[in-house]
Amino acid sequence: MFSKLLTFTERFQSLLRLAILLVAGPALADQQSYPFKLGYGAEAGGHVVMVQNNGPAPILATVSLDKSVNVKEDHASPIIVVVRPNKTLPVATVHAKDAAKAYRIAVSYKYSIGDPDAVQDPGATYRLPFEDGQAIRIGQVLGGRITTHTGPDSKYAVDFDVPIGTPVLAARRGVVVDMDQGYTEGGNDPRLKANHVLILQEDGTLAVYSHLSANSVKVAFGQKVETGTLIGYSGNTGYTTGPHLHFAVLINTRTPDGAAKYVSVPATFVNGAPSRAIKFSQDEELVVNYGGEVRAPAGRTAANLQPALP
């Protein structure tokens, strides 16, 4: 579900002869979305391959020297590195095996947003991502009927059934590191893409808010948001059988080949005043209320509340 949203690939090839660059143009190739770049710089007798992260999130990058000709390198491919925000990192030095002959470097790379070493703060809590007074229904949650939450990235996700156009608020503070809002279609088709906002949280985990309405995002890339900040409006875009907000807390993990694999982790939601932890149940309905006691919609039972948090 999130591979298109969170991982990217790009390739470039450069012809060099005797360490003299024969192609014109900037050394770093621009990425269309997240500002991550791959490039090279001159080195005595060769070149250095570099990765550059100009964005606000850690990046897990995999770099490979593919089909290079007359090249020796100081690191075997693939090279898997974590690149911190606003950092440039050399990843390999290359030279011609035979200095009298031309050599060609063909480099491929892929990257994904998020630190694979992130650990969720065990004391972290999340507000329900809606305004006070909003009635919500739990459409899909671990322990209930599972229809689309079948992968590791959605195991602990929660689907909140709310009408199209419902204001969506940040459940926890963080920084906006990715978004899409140009998709307009929704339906029971896994090929459809959902609008989303991705927020990097203080402990390095990522919160994704998905299926938003087209052109409804109210935050900008790199913006710091507080708990309760309006980030957009719910919709019915992407792979969906009805209007809802898909919410999950994710951690990027390493795989042997460097491919991104996002895994979801449990999130502790609270509601009411004083705040109490919520244990969601399938089809449960409740009303968001951070100004007093939690109540259920008319004719419904109250949320399954746990003891008050300290």
FENLIN-V283933 format. One record per helix or strand of 3 or more residues. SS is the DSSP state (hx for helix, st for strand). FROM is the first residue (numbers start at 0). TO is the last residue. Records with the same first field share a line. If there is no record, write none. Layout:
# FENLIN-V283933
SS->FROM-TO + FROM-TO
This chain:
# FENLIN-V283933
hx->2-5
st->6-16 + 35-42 + 45-52 + 58-64 + 70-72 + 78-82 + 86-95 + 101-112 + 134-139 + 157-160 + 166-168 + 173-179 + 194-200 + 205-211 + 229-234 + 243-252 + 260-264 + 268-270 + 275-277 + 284-286 + 304-307
